[in-house]
Amino acid sequence: MLLENLKTPSLILNVNRMKRNAEQMAARAESLNVRLRPHVKTHKCVEIAKIQMAGNAGGIMVSTLAEAEHFLKNGFTDITYGVPIETGKFAEAIRLAKASERFSVLTDDAATAESLNEAARGENINLDVFVKIDCGYHRCGVEPHAPETIAIPRLITDSSNLNFAGILTHAGHSYHARSPEELLAIARSERDSMSALAQQLKDKGLGVPTVSIGSTPTMSAIDNLDGITEFRCGNYIFYDAFQATLGSCSFDDCALTVLTAVIHRDFSRGKIVVDAGAIALSKDHGAVELDENCGYGRVLDLAGNDLNLRVNRLSQEHGEIEVGDEAILQRLKVGSRLRILANHSCLTAAQHSHYHVLDGEQIVDCWEIRRGW
Ligand SMILES: Cc1ncc(COP(=O)(O)O)c(C=O)c1O
């Protein structure tokens, strides 16, 4: 089927760009001598994860237990659940751990580790647990110099039914770097704080099987990963307008767009309205620190050429685009097709049920997205 014949809005995956992104990141992991554990929350799709895994055996990270279940059913047996565990999810995590070769969870909370040990003991199972470290993002995790960075690993190591899997961090603050120098400094500090902590734990007699870091911006910037054993990144598989503005990739690497139709044209206000609103694009802000007018995505023509327009305003199913150029406005009649390169591909993908797989000008396949919790 041709792209222009698809119903709108639809999610379009440029399969050749996606494969290239997968190959390049796998090669990067190899050259930096670390295992790549892709975060599959970006795509939530078995076909894409299989492409990412070709040539590496580091397992995957998931963001929901529903994803864990789905990927396990489809043959992925080494899974890390990437959101801190809480008591309401113990039973499901234990069930998943029993069915997997390796299922790891993470925590930054001593009381949770203690109660997880009790739950695991009750089920006669041993669980792999990472301690989550805050390397500067300040979302979750123990600060690297806090006493808990030693106390919680020790508590886990000494527990009857928990295995200390190692330390893990995510430098989400890298998304707000204002320059390549600042991004490199964040990437180095993510690496250095984790390798120093791993050494400190080893000096205290604690084994640290895995030192896990990763975000797409820091992985694009880092020069060497001495002291790190695993890196996890997700967004790189599609990239997006945010990453291209930040410099993690070029605009030609971006593999995911939303096909949309013009549903209204207003010459007096110099704008068009398309049928891709917040529920097709997500309402995520872009790299506003670097491009304050980034809006909610860049507007491309059907062939993928940038029209130098932005989605300026969004409501649930309407996207408003200001069009200053009269000739472009004349061309964009109601019914015209456009493609939107959204700011944050992970959130855009999560709005949809399927990828329409684009190879050249043809839609060649349709792949399921496993949403929900
Ligand atoms: C815990 C964790 N690890 C890894 C990642 C991957 O980051 P990115 O999508 O920037 O590659 C994320 C993303 O939010 C995350 O939350």
The ligand as an SDF file (V2000), in Angstrom:
LIG
                    3D

 16 16  0  0  0  0  0  0  0  0999 V2000
   15.7460    3.8020   33.7780 C   0  0  0  0  0  0  0  0  0  0  0  0
   15.9500    4.1870   32.3520 C   0  0  0  0  0  0  0  0  0  0  0  0
   16.9660    3.6530   31.6850 N   0  0  0  0  0  0  0  0  0  0  0  0
   17.2140    3.9520   30.3840 C   0  0  0  0  0  0  0  0  0  0  0  0
   16.4040    4.8470   29.7200 C   0  0  0  0  0  0  0  0  0  0  0  0
   16.6950    5.1190   28.2610 C   0  0  0  0  0  0  0  0  0  0  0  0
   16.9090    6.4730   27.9880 O   0  0  0  0  0  0  0  0  0  0  0  0
   16.8620    7.0200   26.4870 P   0  0  0  0  0  0  0  0  0  0  0  0
   15.4830    6.7960   25.9780 O   0  0  0  0  0  0  0  0  0  0  0  0
   17.2810    8.4350   26.5910 O   0  0  0  0  0  0  0  0  0  0  0  0
   17.8340    6.2200   25.6970 O   0  0  0  0  0  0  0  0  0  0  0  0
   15.3270    5.4480   30.3870 C   0  0  0  0  0  0  0  0  0  0  0  0
   14.4800    6.4230   29.7050 C   0  0  0  0  0  0  0  0  0  0  0  0
   13.6980    7.1350   30.2850 O   0  0  0  0  0  0  0  0  0  0  0  0
   15.0910    5.0990   31.7390 C   0  0  0  0  0  0  0  0  0  0  0  0
   14.0710    5.6280   32.4270 O   0  0  0  0  0  0  0  0  0  0  0  0
  1  2  1  0
  2  3  1  0
  2 15  2  0
  3  4  2  0
  4  5  1  0
  5  6  1  0
  5 12  2  0
  6  7  1  0
  7  8  1  0
  8  9  2  0
  8 10  1  0
  8 11  1  0
 12 13  1  0
 12 15  1  0
 13 14  2  0
 15 16  1  0
M  END
$$$$
